[in-house]
Amino acid sequence: MSKTTVKDVSTEPGPERAADAPRTVGGSRAFALLLVITGAAGLLAAWVITIDKFKILEAKIQGKTFTPGCSVNPVVSCGSVMESKQAAVFGFPNPMLGLVCYGIVICVGMSLLARARFPRWYWLTFNFGTLFGVGFVTWLQFESLYRINALCLWCSLAWVATITMFWFVTSFNVRSGFLSAPRWMKSFLGEFTWVLPVTHCGIIAMLILTRWGSQLWA
């Protein structure tokens, strides 16, 4: 007696369905770890600033003064930055926004470590989020240097984390073909993406040194 084998194809995509499905892309382990690390660094900065902000408000209610541990001199003064109007642009403390956004970055990184793959719209939305982040911290950098006249070390950590994730996410989208770019740029980003955040942060460091110089250590 011969046996007839019936293949269950109910859970397998057919040729037409596979062709119509949007292309999904995952990230390398190194890229995933970078997102987790930069997200964790930003989350740590946002968490510490939020706690110190609460302590400042509690001290004011009690008629006292609280000085954050990162306020070491008139220039490196986290308290001055936290109490400025720029520290609550959207009507609530800025670090609360960071608690959410950096948490999302960590989730994306962890998903990539689990070999998740996402479509083009997801990566472009994520890229837009990092673009908003780097634009926001650029504005905060200007305000800190030339309006508030004080520097917050925890804010600086968040700046570096945001800048780094933005350039690497943008590089990923260009190399994946989700953002149009000439071939030479794709080749450059394939080897030297790290140059962009290093240069970006270096420019900010030079602006800080030019603005305050030796006052940073006074």
SERO-4910 file (N, C-alpha, C, O; in steps of 0.05 Angstrom, whole numbers):
BEGIN
 pado doro    nc1    nc2    nc3   cac1   cac2   cac3    cc1    cc2    cc3    oc1    oc2    oc3
  Met    A     17    -24      0      0      0      0     18     25      0     37     26     15
  Ser    A     12     44    -17     28     68    -17     15     89      1     -9     90      5
  Lys    A     33    106     12     23    128     29     24    154     14     42    160     -1
  Thr    A      4    170     19      3    196      6      9    217     27     -4    219     48
  Thr    A     30    233     22     38    254     41     26    281     33     29    290     10
  Val    A     12    292     51     -1    318     46     15    340     61     17    339     85
  Lys    A     25    359     46     40    380     58     22    403     67      7    414     50
  Asp    A     24    410     92      7    432    102     20    459     94     41    466    105
  Val    A      7    474     77     18    499     68      3    523     79      6    545     70
  Ser    A    -15    517     99    -31    539    109    -15    560    123    -24    584    124
  Thr    A      8    552    134     24    572    148     48    582    132     64    597    143
  Glu    A     50    573    107     73    582     90     64    603     70     43    599     57
  Pro    A     78    624     67     70    645     48     74    634     19     94    622     13
  Gly    A     55    640      2     57    632    -25     76    652    -40     84    672    -29
  Pro    A     82    645    -66    100    662    -81     90    690    -84    105    710    -82
  Glu    A     64    693    -89     53    720    -94     53    736    -68     59    760    -67
  Arg    A     47    723    -46     46    736    -20     74    745    -12     78    767     -1
  Ala    A     94    728    -17    122    735    -10    131    758    -27    146    776    -17
  Ala    A    123    759    -52    132    780    -70    120    807    -62    133    828    -64
  Asp    A     95    807    -52     82    831    -45     89    841    -17     85    865    -11
  Ala    A    101    824     -1    108    832     27    130    852     27    149    850     11
  Pro    A    128    873     44    149    893     46    176    881     56    176    863     72
  Arg    A    198    892     46    224    882     54    229    890     83    226    913     91
  Thr    A    238    871     99    244    877    127    274    873    131    286    855    119
  Val    A    286    889    148    314    888    153    320    888    183    308    903    198
  Gly    A    339    872    191    349    872    218    376    885    220    388    891    199
  Gly    A    386    888    243    412    901    247    433    881    258    426    860    268
  Ser    A    458    888    255    479    871    265    480    872    295    467    889    308
  Arg    A    494    853    307    496    853    336    510    878    347    502    889    368
  Ala    A    530    887    332    545    912    341    526    936    340    526    952    359
  Phe    A    510    938    319    491    960    317    470    959    340    463    979    352
  Ala    A    460    935    345    441    931    367    452    939    394    439    953    410
  Leu    A    477    931    399    490    937    424    495    967    426    493    979    448
  Leu    A    501    980    404    505   1009    405    479   1023    413    480   1042    429
  Leu    A    457   1014    402    431   1026    409    425   1022    439    415   1040    453
  Val    A    430    998    449    425    992    477    443   1009    495    434   1020    515
  Ile    A    468   1012    488    487   1027    505    481   1057    504    480   1069    525
  Thr    A    476   1068    480    470   1097    479    443   1102    492    439   1123    505
  Gly    A    424   1084    488    398   1088    500    400   1087    531    387   1103    545
  Ala    A    416   1068    541    420   1066    570    434   1090    581    428   1099    603
  Ala    A    454   1101    566    468   1125    575    449   1149    577    450   1164    596
  Gly    A    433   1152    556    414   1174    557    393   1170    578    385   1190    591
  Leu    A    384   1145    582    364   1140    603    375   1145    631    361   1156    648
  Leu    A    401   1138    635    413   1144    661    415   1174    666    408   1183    688
  Ala    A    423   1189    646    424   1218    649    397   1230    655    394   1247    672
  Ala    A    377   1221    640    349   1231    644    339   1224    672    326   1240    684
  Trp    A    345   1200    681    336   1191    707    349   1208    730    335   1217    748
  Val    A    375   1212    728    389   1227    749    379   1256    749    374   1267    771
  Ile    A    376   1268    726    366   1296    724    338   1298    736    332   1317    750
  Thr    A    321   1278    730    294   1278    740    294   1277    771    279   1292    784
  Ile    A    310   1259    782    311   1257    811    321   1283    824    310   1292    844
  Asp    A    342   1294    812    353   1320    823    333   1342    820    331   1360    838
  Lys    A    317   1342    799    296   1362    795    275   1360    818    267   1381    829
  Phe    A    267   1336    824    248   1332    846    260   1341    872    246   1354    889
  Lys    A    286   1336    877    298   1344    902    300   1375    904    297   1386    926
  Ile    A    305   1388    881    305   1417    881    278   1428    889    276   1447    904
  Leu    A    257   1417    877    229   1426    883    222   1420    912    210   1437    925
  Glu    A    229   1397    922    224   1391    950    238   1410    969    227   1419    989
  Ala    A    263   1417    962    278   1435    979    265   1463    979    265   1476    999
  Lys    A    255   1471    956    242   1497    954    217   1498    972    212   1518    985
  Ile    A    202   1476    972    178   1475    988    184   1478   1018    169   1490   1033
  Gln    A    207   1466   1025    215   1466   1053    232   1491   1060    241   1494   1083
  Gly    A    234   1509   1041    250   1533   1045    280   1529   1047    294   1544   1059
  Lys    A    289   1507   1034    317   1501   1034    328   1503   1006    314   1509    987
  Thr    A    354   1497   1003    367   1497    977    381   1470    973    396   1461    990
  Phe    A    376   1458    950    389   1433    943    409   1438    920    401   1449    900
  Thr    A    433   1429    923    454   1432    903    460   1404    892    471   1387    906
  Pro    A    455   1399    866    461   1373    854    491   1367    856    507   1385    856
  Gly    A    497   1342    857    525   1334    860    543   1342    837    567   1344    840
  Cys    A    531   1346    813    547   1353    789    551   1383    787    563   1392    767
  Ser    A    541   1398    806    546   1427    806    572   1432    821    573   1433    846
  Val    A    594   1435    806    620   1437    818    632   1465    818    650   1471    834
  Asn    A    622   1483    801    630   1511    801    609   1527    786    590   1516    776
  Pro    A    613   1554    783    592   1570    770    587   1562    741    565   1567    731
  Val    A    606   1550    728    602   1543    700    591   1515    697    570   1511    685
  Val    A    604   1495    710    593   1468    710    573   1467    733    579   1459    755
  Ser    A    548   1475    727    527   1478    747    501   1466    737    486   1479    723
  Cys    A    497   1441    744    472   1427    735    447   1441    746    427   1442    732
  Gly    A    449   1451    770    426   1464    783    417   1488    767    393   1492    764
  Ser    A    435   1504    757    428   1528    741    413   1520    716    394   1533    708
  Val    A    422   1498    703    409   1488    679    381   1477    685    362   1482    671
  Met    A    379   1461    707    353   1449    714    332   1469    721    308   1465    717
  Glu    A    340   1492    732    321   1513    741    315   1533    719    300   1552    724
  Ser    A    327   1530    696    323   1549    674    296   1543    661    286   1521    663
  Lys    A    285   1563    646    260   1558    632    264   1539    609    245   1526    600
  Gln    A    288   1537    598    293   1519    576    292   1490    585    290   1472    568
  Ala    A    292   1485    611    292   1457    621    264   1445    621    261   1422    628
  Ala    A    244   1461    613    217   1451    612    203   1463    587    183   1478    590
  Val    A    213   1458    564    204   1470    539    175   1463    533    160   1480    524
  Phe    A    167   1438    538    140   1429    531    120   1430    554     99   1418    553
  Gly    A    128   1445    575    110   1447    598    115   1427    620    102   1428    641
  Phe    A    134   1410    616    143   1390    636    173   1387    634    184   1394    612
  Pro    A    187   1377    654    216   1375    653    225   1359    629    215   1337    623
  Asn    A    245   1369    615    255   1356    591    264   1327    595    259   1310    578
  Pro    A    276   1320    618    285   1293    622    262   1272    622    267   1249    618
  Met    A    238   1281    628    215   1262    627    211   1252    598    203   1229    594
  Leu    A    216   1270    579    215   1262    551    237   1242    545    233   1223    530
  Gly    A    260   1247    557    283   1229    553    277   1201    565    286   1181    554
  Leu    A    263   1200    587    257   1174    600    241   1156    580    245   1132    580
  Val    A    224   1169    565    208   1154    546    224   1147    520    225   1124    512
  Cys    A    237   1167    509    250   1164    483    274   1146    485    278   1128    468
  Tyr    A    291   1149    506    314   1131    509    305   1103    515    319   1084    507
  Gly    A    283   1100    529    272   1074    534    264   1060    508    268   1036    505
  Ile    A    253   1075    489    246   1064    463    271   1054    448    270   1033    435
  Val    A    292   1070    449    317   1063    436    328   1036    447    337   1019    432
  Ile    A    326   1033    473    335   1008    485    318    985    476    329    963    470
  Cys    A    292    989    474    274    968    464    281    960    435    280    936    429
  Val    A    287    979    418    294    973    391    320    957    390    322    937    376
  Gly    A    339    966    406    365    951    407    361    922    417    373    904    406
  Met    A    345    919    438    341    892    449    326    875    428    331    851    426
  Ser    A    307    887    413    293    872    393    311    862    371    309    840    361
  Leu    A    331    879    364    350    871    343    368    849    353    376    831    338
  Leu    A    375    849    379    391    828    391    375    801    389    387    780    387
  Ala    A    349    803    390    332    780    388    326    773    358    308    756    353
  Arg    A    340    786    340    338    781    311    312    790    299    302    778    281
  Ala    A    301    812    310    277    823    299    284    838    273    307    847    269
  Arg    A    265    839    255    269    853    229    246    872    225    223    866    232
  Phe    A    252    896    215    231    917    212    230    927    184    250    927    170
  Pro    A    206    936    175    204    947    148    215    975    145    223    988    165
  Arg    A    215    986    121    226   1012    115    213   1034    132    227   1052    142
  Trp    A    186   1034    133    173   1056    147    181   1057    177    182   1078    188
  Tyr    A    186   1033    188    194   1032    217    222   1046    220    225   1062    238
  Trp    A    241   1038    202    268   1049    205    268   1079    199    283   1094    212
  Leu    A    252   1088    180    251   1117    174    238   1133    197    246   1155    203
  Thr    A    217   1121    209    205   1134    233    225   1136    256    227   1156    269
  Phe    A    240   1114    260    261   1114    281    282   1135    275    292   1148    293
  Asn    A    289   1137    249    309   1157    241    299   1185    246    314   1203    255
  Phe    A    273   1190    240    262   1216    245    262   1223    275    267   1245    282
  Gly    A    257   1203    291    258   1207    320    286   1215    329    289   1233    346
  Thr    A    307   1202    319    334   1210    326    341   1237    315    357   1252    327
  Leu    A    330   1244    291    335   1270    280    323   1292    298    335   1313    303
  Phe    A    298   1287    307    286   1306    326    303   1308    351    306   1330    361
  Gly    A    313   1286    360    329   1286    385    354   1302    381    361   1318    398
  Val    A    369   1298    359    394   1313    355    388   1343    350    404   1360    357
  Gly    A    366   1349    337    358   1377    333    352   1390    360    359   1413    365
  Phe    A    338   1375    377    331   1386    403    355   1391    421    357   1411    434
  Val    A    374   1372    421    397   1375    438    416   1397    427    430   1410    442
  Thr    A    415   1401    400    431   1423    388    420   1450    398    436   1468    404
  Trp    A    394   1452    400    382   1477    410    390   1480    440    396   1502    448
  Leu    A    388   1458    455    395   1459    483    425   1467    487    432   1481    506
  Gln    A    442   1457    469    470   1464    471    474   1494    467    489   1507    482
  Phe    A    461   1506    447    463   1534    443    453   1550    467    465   1569    476
  Glu    A    430   1542    478    418   1555    501    437   1553    525    441   1572    540
  Ser    A    449   1530    529    466   1525    551    491   1543    550    500   1554    570
  Leu    A    503   1544    526    528   1559    522    524   1589    522    540   1604    533
  Tyr    A    502   1599    510    500   1628    504    476   1641    517    473   1666    515
  Arg    A    459   1626    531    436   1639    544    436   1632    574    435   1651    591
  Ile    A    438   1607    581    439   1599    609    466   1604    622    468   1610    645
  Asn    A    487   1602    605    515   1606    614    523   1586    635    536   1593    655
  Ala    A    515   1561    631    522   1540    650    522   1513    635    508   1510    615
  Leu    A    537   1494    645    538   1468    632    530   1446    652    539   1446    674
  Cys    A    513   1428    642    505   1405    658    518   1380    648    516   1373    625
  Leu    A    533   1367    666    548   1343    657    530   1320    649    536   1306    629
  Trp    A    508   1316    663    489   1295    655    476   1301    629    471   1283    613
  Cys    A    470   1327    624    459   1335    598    480   1329    576    472   1320    554
  Ser    A    505   1334    582    526   1329    562    527   1299    555    531   1292    531
  Leu    A    523   1282    574    522   1253    569    499   1246    550    502   1230    532
  Ala    A    476   1259    555    453   1254    538    458   1265    510    449   1253    490
  Trp    A    472   1287    508    479   1298    482    495   1278    465    489   1273    442
  Val    A    516   1268    478    534   1249    464    519   1224    456    523   1215    433
  Ala    A    502   1214    473    487   1190    467    468   1195    443    466   1178    425
  Thr    A    454   1218    443    435   1224    422    450   1228    395    440   1218    374
  Ile    A    472   1242    395    487   1247    371    497   1221    359    495   1217    335
  Thr    A    508   1204    376    518   1178    367    497   1161    354    501   1150    333
  Met    A    474   1158    368    453   1141    357    442   1153    331    435   1138    313
  Phe    A    440   1179    329    430   1191    304    447   1185    280    437   1176    259
  Trp    A    473   1188    283    490   1183    260    491   1154    252    492   1147    228
  Phe    A    491   1136    272    492   1108    265    465   1098    254    465   1080    236
  Val    A    443   1108    263    417   1101    252    415   1111    223    405   1097    205
  Thr    A    424   1136    219    423   1147    192    441   1131    173    433   1126    150
  Ser    A    465   1124    182    483   1108    166    470   1081    159    472   1072    137
  Phe    A    457   1069    179    443   1043    174    422   1046    152    420   1029    135
  Asn    A    406   1067    153    385   1071    133    396   1076    106    385   1067     85
  Val    A    419   1091    104    431   1096     78    442   1070     67    438   1064     43
  Arg    A    456   1054     83    469   1030     73    448   1008     67    453    990     51
  Ser    A    424   1010     80    403    991     74    386    999     50    369    984     41
  Gly    A    391   1023     39    376   1032     16    350   1046     23    334   1052      5
  Phe    A    345   1051     48    321   1065     57    323   1095     53    302   1109     51
  Leu    A    347   1106     52    352   1134     46    370   1135     21    390   1121     20
  Ser    A    362   1151      2    378   1153    -23    404   1167    -18    406   1187     -3
  Ala    A    425   1156    -29    452   1167    -26    470   1156    -49    465   1134    -58
  Pro    A    490   1171    -57    508   1161    -78    524   1138    -68    527   1133    -44
  Arg    A    536   1123    -86    550   1098    -79    574   1104    -61    581   1089    -43
  Trp    A    588   1127    -67    612   1133    -51    605   1138    -22    621   1131     -4
  Met    A    581   1150    -17    573   1155     10    567   1129     25    574   1125     48
  Lys    A    554   1110     11    548   1084     23    574   1070     30    577   1057     51
  Ser    A    594   1072     12    620   1059     17    633   1072     41    645   1058     57
  Phe    A    632   1099     42    644   1113     65    631   1105     91    645   1099    111
  Leu    A    605   1105     92    590   1098    116    595   1069    124    593   1062    148
  Gly    A    600   1052    105    605   1024    111    630   1020    128    633   1000    142
  Glu    A    649   1039    126    675   1037    140    679   1058    161    692   1053    182
  Phe    A    668   1082    157    676   1105    173    653   1120    185    654   1144    189
  Thr    A    631   1106    192    609   1120    205    618   1133    231    608   1154    238
  Trp    A    636   1120    245    645   1131    271    657   1159    269    658   1173    289
  Val    A    667   1166    245    679   1193    242    658   1215    246    665   1236    257
  Leu    A    634   1210    238    613   1231    240    606   1238    269    607   1262    275
  Pro    A    599   1219    286    593   1228    314    618   1238    329    616   1256    345
  Val    A    642   1227    322    666   1238    335    671   1266    327    678   1283    344
  Thr    A    668   1273    301    671   1300    292    650   1319    304    656   1341    312
  His    A    625   1309    304    603   1325    315    608   1332    344    606   1355    352
  Cys    A    615   1312    360    620   1317    389    645   1333    393    647   1349    411
  Gly    A    665   1330    375    689   1346    376    684   1375    372    696   1392    385
  Ile    A    666   1382    353    659   1409    348    646   1422    373    652   1444    381
  Ile    A    628   1407    386    615   1416    410    635   1421    432    634   1441    446
  Ala    A    654   1402    435    674   1405    455    691   1430    451    698   1444    470
  Met    A    697   1436    425    713   1460    419    697   1485    425    708   1504    435
  Leu    A    671   1484    420    654   1508    426    653   1512    457    654   1535    466
  Ile    A    652   1490    472    652   1493    501    678   1504    511    678   1522    528
  Leu    A    700   1494    501    727   1504    509    730   1533    501    742   1549    516
  Thr    A    721   1540    477    723   1568    468    706   1586    485    714   1609    491
  Arg    A    683   1577    493    665   1593    509    675   1598    538    673   1620    548
  Trp    A    686   1577    551    693   1579    579    722   1575    585    733   1586    604
  Gly    A    736   1559    569    764   1554    574    770   1543    601    759   1524    610
  Ser    A    789   1556    615    798   1547    641    777   1550    663    780   1538    685
  Gln    A    755   1564    657    734   1567    677    721   1541    684    709   1537    705
  Leu    A    723   1522    665    711   1496    669    723   1481    693    709   1466    706
  Trp    A    749   1487    699    762   1474    721    768   1492    745    781   1485    764
  Ala    A    757   1516    743    763   1536    765    748   1529    790    750   1543    810
***
